[in-house]
Amino acid sequence: PDDPRFRRIVDQARGLSAGRNAGVHAAIGDIISFIDDDAVPDPGYVNALNKVFEEDSKLDAVAGRILALEDGRPYARVHDGEFRILRPGDWMRFMGGNFAIRREAADKVGPFDERFGAGRHWASSEETDYFFRMQYGKCRVAYTPTVTVRHPREAVEIAPCELRAKVLAYGRGQGALIARHLLDFANYRMIATLIWTVIKPCLRATQYALTMRPNRALLHASVAYGKCAGFAEYIGGVVRGQRRTS
């Protein structure tokens, strides 16, 4: 609170994406960095971030590495130790808990879609939407393991019904995202993405059902149902001439 390098911005709008948009609007630097409020940046985070952008003047954005706070293992399996330029199919490496973008690129891409993200009905996929829009805008985006934060893993003792509700909400966001990019951006690859991302949890649900593990089966079934529901909701909003805003 007493450090002049930090400012606390209070925004009345609901949702993670609205908060990020408020932060972008208030930022005054040439590089804007995003990390989750429960993530801890490694020592030297800022220096590592500046170095990546200095070494490649054509780089528009950077996705950093996320490690588990508890044991230092990659939070996602794709967060390995190899630097790479990201293509559209690399969207899983781009996580909202640790990325940065040049101001001029952020102005070109535009704001986060406030219908998506924590605190909204479509409670996920806001960063994936942003990543795809960067790709459409021909932004040069890289993944680097040198820009690292540590994030707590999801609670393992959460009640099965609460966990199902959570993955159902995440699935709705992913399904709505697929519909958005299929309809609004004519990205027809989203058809294959929808099919695969629904088939995969259905297969896992069947596997767990056959091995008499009903909680795991219901968890994966919730993921599949959520994606179909979110897709249908977005499509339905377009057909009715209105997009869901709550």
C-alpha positions in Angstrom: 0.0 0.0 0.0 2.9 2.4 0.8 4.9 1.4 -2.3 4.5 4.1 -5.0 5.1 1.5 -7.7 1.8 -0.1 -7.0 -1.7 1.1 -7.6 -4.9 -0.6 -6.5 -7.7 -0.2 -9.0 -11.3 -0.7 -7.8 -13.7 -1.6 -10.5 -17.4 -2.2 -10.0 -18.0 -4.4 -13.0 -18.4 -8.1 -12.3 -16.0 -10.8 -13.6 -12.3 -11.5 -14.2 -12.4 -10.1 -17.8 -13.8 -6.8 -16.6 -11.0 -6.6 -14.0 -8.4 -7.2 -16.6 -9.9 -4.6 -18.9 -9.8 -2.1 -16.1 -6.1 -3.0 -15.5 -5.2 -2.5 -19.1 -7.0 0.9 -19.2 -5.1 2.0 -16.1 -1.7 0.6 -17.1 0.9 3.2 -18.3 3.8 0.9 -19.3 4.7 -0.5 -22.7 4.3 -4.1 -21.5 1.2 -5.3 -19.6 1.6 -8.4 -17.6 -1.2 -10.6 -16.2 -0.9 -13.1 -13.3 -3.6 -14.6 -11.1 -4.2 -13.1 -7.7 -3.2 -16.3 -6.0 -0.1 -16.8 -8.0 3.5 -16.0 -6.8 6.0 -14.7 -9.4 9.5 -16.1 -9.2 12.3 -13.8 -8.2 13.5 -12.0 -11.3 10.1 -12.3 -13.0 10.1 -8.7 -14.3 13.7 -8.9 -15.5 13.1 -12.2 -17.3 10.0 -10.7 -18.9 11.8 -7.6 -20.1 14.6 -9.7 -21.5 12.3 -11.8 -23.7 10.8 -8.8 -25.3 14.2 -7.1 -25.7 15.7 -10.1 -27.4 12.8 -10.2 -30.0 11.5 -6.8 -31.0 8.9 -8.4 -33.2 7.4 -10.3 -30.3 3.9 -9.1 -29.4 3.0 -11.3 -26.4 4.5 -13.9 -24.1 2.9 -16.9 -22.4 4.9 -17.8 -19.3 5.3 -21.0 -17.4 3.1 -21.9 -14.4 4.4 -24.3 -11.8 2.5 -25.8 -8.9 3.2 -23.9 -5.7 3.2 -27.0 -3.7 5.8 -29.1 -5.5 7.2 -27.1 -8.4 5.8 -29.4 -11.1 4.2 -28.0 -14.2 0.7 -26.8 -13.5 -0.2 -28.1 -17.0 1.7 -30.8 -18.9 2.3 -28.5 -21.8 4.2 -26.1 -19.6 7.6 -27.6 -20.4 11.1 -26.1 -20.5 11.2 -25.3 -24.2 10.8 -21.8 -25.8 8.6 -21.8 -28.9 6.6 -19.5 -31.1 2.9 -20.4 -30.6 0.6 -21.4 -33.4 -3.2 -21.6 -33.3 -3.1 -25.2 -32.1 -0.9 -24.3 -29.1 -3.7 -22.5 -27.3 -3.4 -24.8 -24.3 0.0 -23.2 -23.5 -1.5 -19.8 -23.2 -3.0 -19.5 -19.8 -4.4 -16.4 -18.2 -2.5 -16.9 -15.0 0.8 -15.8 -16.6 1.1 -13.8 -19.8 2.2 -10.4 -21.0 1.5 -8.3 -24.1 2.9 -5.1 -25.6 0.6 -2.1 -25.2 0.3 -1.6 -29.0 -0.7 -5.2 -29.5 -3.3 -5.0 -26.8 -4.8 -2.0 -28.4 -5.0 -3.9 -31.7 -6.6 -7.0 -30.2 -9.1 -5.1 -28.2 -10.6 -5.8 -24.7 -11.3 -9.2 -23.1 -14.8 -10.4 -23.8 -16.5 -9.7 -20.5 -19.1 -12.4 -21.1 -16.4 -15.0 -20.4 -14.2 -15.7 -17.4 -14.6 -16.2 -13.6 -17.6 -14.4 -12.2 -19.7 -14.8 -15.4 -22.1 -17.4 -16.6 -19.5 -18.6 -19.1 -16.9 -19.0 -16.4 -13.8 -19.8 -18.4 -12.0 -19.5 -21.8 -11.5 -15.7 -21.7 -7.8 -16.1 -22.3 -8.3 -18.7 -25.1 -10.6 -16.2 -26.8 -7.9 -13.6 -26.5 -5.3 -15.9 -27.8 -7.3 -16.8 -30.9 -7.9 -13.1 -31.6 -4.2 -12.4 -31.4 -3.7 -15.2 -33.9 -6.3 -13.7 -36.2 -4.5 -10.4 -35.9 -1.1 -12.0 -36.9 0.4 -11.3 -33.5 3.7 -13.0 -32.8 3.2 -14.9 -29.5 5.8 -17.0 -27.7 5.8 -19.5 -24.8 8.8 -19.2 -22.6 9.8 -21.2 -19.4 12.0 -18.3 -18.1 8.9 -16.2 -17.1 7.5 -18.3 -14.3 4.9 -18.0 -11.6 3.8 -20.6 -9.0 0.1 -21.3 -8.6 -1.7 -23.4 -6.0 -3.3 -26.6 -7.4 -7.0 -27.1 -7.3 -8.3 -28.3 -3.9 -8.2 -32.1 -3.9 -10.7 -32.5 -1.1 -13.6 -30.6 -2.7 -17.0 -32.4 -2.5 -17.8 -34.4 -5.7 -21.0 -32.3 -6.4 -19.0 -29.0 -6.1 -16.3 -30.3 -8.4 -18.9 -31.4 -11.0 -20.5 -27.9 -10.8 -17.2 -26.3 -11.3 -16.2 -28.4 -14.4 -19.7 -28.0 -15.8 -19.3 -24.2 -15.6 -15.8 -24.4 -17.2 -17.2 -26.6 -19.9 -20.0 -24.1 -20.7 -17.4 -21.4 -21.2 -15.4 -23.7 -23.6 -18.5 -24.6 -25.6 -19.6 -21.0 -25.9 -16.1 -20.0 -27.0 -16.1 -22.7 -29.7 -19.5 -21.3 -31.0 -18.3 -17.7 -30.8 -15.3 -18.4 -33.0 -17.2 -20.6 -35.4 -19.9 -18.0 -36.0 -18.2 -14.6 -35.3 -14.9 -15.4 -36.9 -15.8 -18.1 -39.4 -13.2 -20.4 -37.8 -14.5 -23.7 -39.2 -11.8 -25.7 -37.4 -14.0 -25.2 -34.3 -16.3 -27.9 -35.6 -13.6 -30.5 -35.2 -12.5 -29.0 -31.9 -16.1 -29.3 -30.5 -16.4 -32.9 -31.7 -13.1 -34.0 -30.2 -13.5 -32.1 -26.9 -16.9 -33.7 -26.4 -15.9 -37.2 -27.5 -12.8 -37.3 -25.2 -14.7 -36.8 -21.9 -17.4 -39.1 -23.1 -14.9 -41.8 -23.6 -13.4 -41.2 -20.2 -16.8 -41.2 -18.6 -17.5 -44.6 -20.2 -14.2 -45.9 -19.0 -14.8 -44.9 -15.4 -18.4 -46.2 -15.5 -17.2 -49.6 -16.7 -14.6 -49.7 -13.9 -17.2 -48.9 -11.3 -15.9 -45.4 -10.5 -19.2 -43.4 -10.7 -17.8 -40.1 -9.3 -15.1 -39.9 -12.0 -17.6 -41.0 -14.6 -20.0 -38.2 -13.6 -17.2 -35.7 -13.6 -16.2 -36.3 -17.2 -19.9 -36.5 -18.2 -20.3 -33.0 -16.7 -17.5 -31.7 -18.8 -19.0 -33.1 -22.0 -22.5 -31.8 -21.1 -21.2 -28.4 -20.2 -19.5 -28.0 -23.6 -22.6 -28.9 -25.5 -24.7 -26.7 -23.3 -22.4 -23.7 -23.7 -22.3 -24.2 -27.5 -26.1 -24.4 -27.7 -26.5 -21.3 -25.5 -24.3 -19.2 -27.7 -25.9 -20.5 -30.9 -29.3 -19.9 -29.4 -28.4 -16.3 -28.5 -27.3 -15.6 -32.1 -30.5 -17.1 -33.5 -32.6 -15.0 -31.2 -30.6 -11.9 -32.1 -29.1 -11.4 -28.7 -25.9 -12.5 -27.1 -25.9 -13.6 -23.5 -24.5 -10.9 -21.2 -24.9 -12.4 -17.7 
